[in-house]
Amino acid sequence: MTALADRFPRHTIGLAIVWAIAAGTLAAGLALPAVRVTRFRLVDETLSVLSGIGDLWQGGSWPLAIVIALFSVAFPIAKLVLAAWLWFAPHARRGALQALAAGAGKWSMLDVLVVAIVVASMQGGFLVRLRPEIGIYLFGASTLIATLLTRLIERYRRQAETDL
């Protein structure tokens, strides 16, 4: 059996570009400031997703740090790796991973939701003010682009099955 990349070679470059944009926006979204925290209307601090995880870990909130790292770092990276695998893997090896990809698509925005919940939980009225920064927007964009990527791959997979 052939890989989808072999079956649809003209689409490989376009999907690779979409994949690269998703990976780039994810990396930037994780590393760039995601939120600006102002405490007591005096102290400004910016946090990225990665620095926020580090701060939680160092502050002793390691269970929360692990959950956020899993859903906001590991899960999005795994989705991108899975998308590449589904495109380039031979048909015989894609079976179980296709079901996994379909299930992962249903949880796509969970990583963004986790970050939003953490940001919202830190709101403290007058004492603490949070403002979104570019990182959170790039992080959300990466999730949407990765979802588009997996939907395109699924569309080509269905087309390949109907052509057989």
C-alpha positions in Angstrom: 0.0 0.0 0.0 1.1 3.5 -0.7 1.4 6.6 1.5 -0.9 9.5 0.9 2.2 11.5 0.0 2.8 9.1 -2.9 -0.9 9.1 -3.9 -1.2 12.9 -3.9 2.4 14.2 -4.5 1.2 17.7 -5.7 -0.4 18.3 -2.3 2.6 17.4 -0.3 4.3 20.8 -0.7 1.2 22.6 0.3 0.6 20.4 3.3 4.3 20.8 4.3 3.8 24.6 4.3 0.7 24.3 6.4 2.6 22.0 8.8 5.5 24.4 9.0 3.2 27.3 9.7 1.5 25.3 12.5 4.8 24.2 14.0 6.2 27.8 13.8 3.2 29.4 15.3 3.2 26.7 18.1 6.9 27.3 18.9 6.4 31.1 18.9 3.2 30.8 20.9 4.9 28.7 23.5 8.0 30.9 23.8 6.7 34.5 23.2 4.9 36.4 26.0 1.4 35.1 26.3 0.2 37.3 29.1 1.2 40.5 30.8 0.6 40.4 34.6 0.3 43.7 36.5 0.3 43.4 40.2 -0.9 46.2 42.5 -0.9 48.4 39.4 2.8 48.7 39.8 4.7 45.6 38.8 4.6 44.4 35.2 5.7 40.9 34.3 5.3 39.0 31.0 4.9 35.2 31.0 5.1 32.8 28.1 3.4 29.4 28.3 6.9 27.8 28.9 8.0 30.3 31.5 4.6 30.0 33.2 5.1 26.2 33.4 8.6 26.8 34.8 7.3 29.2 37.4 4.6 26.8 38.5 7.1 24.0 38.8 9.5 26.2 40.8 6.7 27.4 43.0 5.8 23.9 44.0 2.7 23.5 41.9 4.3 20.7 39.9 1.0 18.8 39.3 -0.5 21.8 37.6 2.8 22.4 35.7 2.7 18.8 34.5 -0.9 19.1 33.3 -0.3 22.3 31.5 2.9 20.9 29.9 1.1 17.8 28.8 -1.9 19.6 27.2 -0.2 22.8 26.0 3.2 21.5 24.9 3.3 17.7 24.5 -0.2 17.3 23.0 0.1 19.9 20.3 3.6 18.6 19.3 2.2 15.0 19.2 -0.7 16.2 16.9 1.8 17.7 14.5 4.0 14.5 14.5 0.9 12.4 14.0 -0.2 14.5 11.1 3.2 14.0 9.4 3.1 10.3 10.1 -0.4 9.9 8.6 0.7 11.7 5.4 3.9 9.8 4.9 3.2 6.4 6.4 2.2 3.5 4.1 -1.5 2.7 4.2 -1.0 -0.5 6.1 0.5 1.3 9.1 -2.0 4.1 9.3 -5.0 2.2 10.7 -4.9 2.7 14.5 -3.3 6.1 14.1 -6.2 7.4 12.0 -8.6 6.7 14.9 -6.2 8.4 17.3 -6.0 11.4 15.0 -9.8 11.6 14.8 -10.0 11.5 18.6 -7.3 14.1 19.0 -9.2 16.4 16.7 -12.1 16.5 19.2 -9.7 17.7 21.9 -7.9 20.2 19.7 -8.9 23.3 21.6 -8.3 21.8 25.1 -4.8 23.0 25.2 -5.9 26.6 24.5 -8.7 26.2 27.1 -6.2 25.1 29.7 -4.1 28.2 29.2 -7.2 30.4 29.2 -8.4 28.8 32.5 -5.1 29.4 34.2 -5.0 33.0 33.0 -8.6 33.6 34.1 -8.0 32.0 37.5 -5.2 34.5 38.2 -7.5 37.5 37.7 -7.6 39.4 41.0 -9.5 42.6 40.2 -7.5 45.6 41.5 -4.6 43.5 42.7 -3.8 41.5 39.6 -4.6 42.5 36.0 -3.8 40.2 33.1 -3.6 41.3 29.4 -3.2 38.9 26.6 0.0 39.2 24.5 1.0 37.9 21.1 2.0 34.5 22.3 -1.5 33.5 23.3 -2.8 34.5 19.9 -0.1 32.5 18.1 -0.7 29.6 20.4 -4.4 29.6 19.5 -3.6 30.1 15.8 -1.3 27.0 15.8 -4.2 24.9 17.2 -6.5 26.1 14.4 -3.9 25.6 11.7 -3.1 22.1 13.1 -6.8 21.3 13.0 -7.0 22.4 9.4 -4.0 20.3 8.6 -5.5 17.1 10.0 -8.8 17.8 8.3 -7.1 18.2 5.0 -5.2 14.9 5.5 -8.4 13.2 6.5 -10.1 14.5 3.3 -7.3 13.1 1.1 -7.4 9.8 3.0 -11.2 9.5 2.3 -10.6 10.5 -1.3 -7.9 7.8 -1.7 -10.2 5.2 -0.2 -13.0 6.0 -2.6 -10.7 6.0 -5.6 -9.6 2.4 -4.9 
